[in-house]
Amino acid sequence: MKRYFIILFSLLLSTSANAQQIQVPAGYQAIAYAYGIPSKIFFSIAMVESRKKIYSTKVMPWPWTLNVEGKAYRYTNRKQAWVALSKFVAQKRIVDIGLMQVNWKYHKLKLKTTWDALDPFHNMRVSAQILKSCYSRKKNWWVCVGDYHSPGRKPAQKARAELYKKRVKEQYKRIS
């Protein structure tokens, strides 16, 4: 079990020596490549969705993050996040899950189970499926970034999508 976490975090949290410039970790690169998604965009989404200060100067996506109706919760480990997620789902709350903050209500069939939803690599693959599906229709990655957060045609949804896209683009600039 301990070995699993060492491998997981080496793939998810690898960065360059320069604390300001972040490299796309290997796990994100592999999944982005498998789905034909630009890895910097993919990783930028994760940074916007679930980042957490790991050390005094290091900020990275955190796999045990839940967002419940707009309030972020970060847990120490997968089991703690799973217990909380199970309660929120049973209460029929709206929950975004994991590194990529995949919404349970809209994507529970892809996520499969609440335990699977918290598997970092499964969570990234589901997110990649969502992004790739959007790209197959819209042929523009930045449009799909906005839609990832706020799909829809209503003015309020479009405005939220534009703000989100701006945040992801700002993060994108920090990645080498």
Number of C-alpha atoms within 10 A of each C-alpha: 5 7 7 9 10 10 11 14 13 14 17 22 21 15 20 13 9 8 11 14 13 22 19 22 19 16 21 23 19 14 19 24 14 11 15 13 19 13 20 23 21 25 29 24 27 24 21 22 25 25 20 16 11 12 8 6 8 14 17 21 23 25 29 24 27 30 20 17 10 10 9 13 14 17 15 11 13 17 13 12 23 20 12 15 26 14 12 15 15 9 9 11 14 16 22 26 29 29 31 30 26 27 20 22 13 12 15 14 9 18 22 13 12 17 15 14 27 27 18 20 19 18 21 26 20 19 26 22 15 17 21 19 14 19 18 11 9 12 12 11 18 18 16 23 25 23 22 20 20 20 16 12 10 9 9 11 16 16 14 16 23 19 15 21 23 15 16 24 18 13 19 19 13 13 17 12
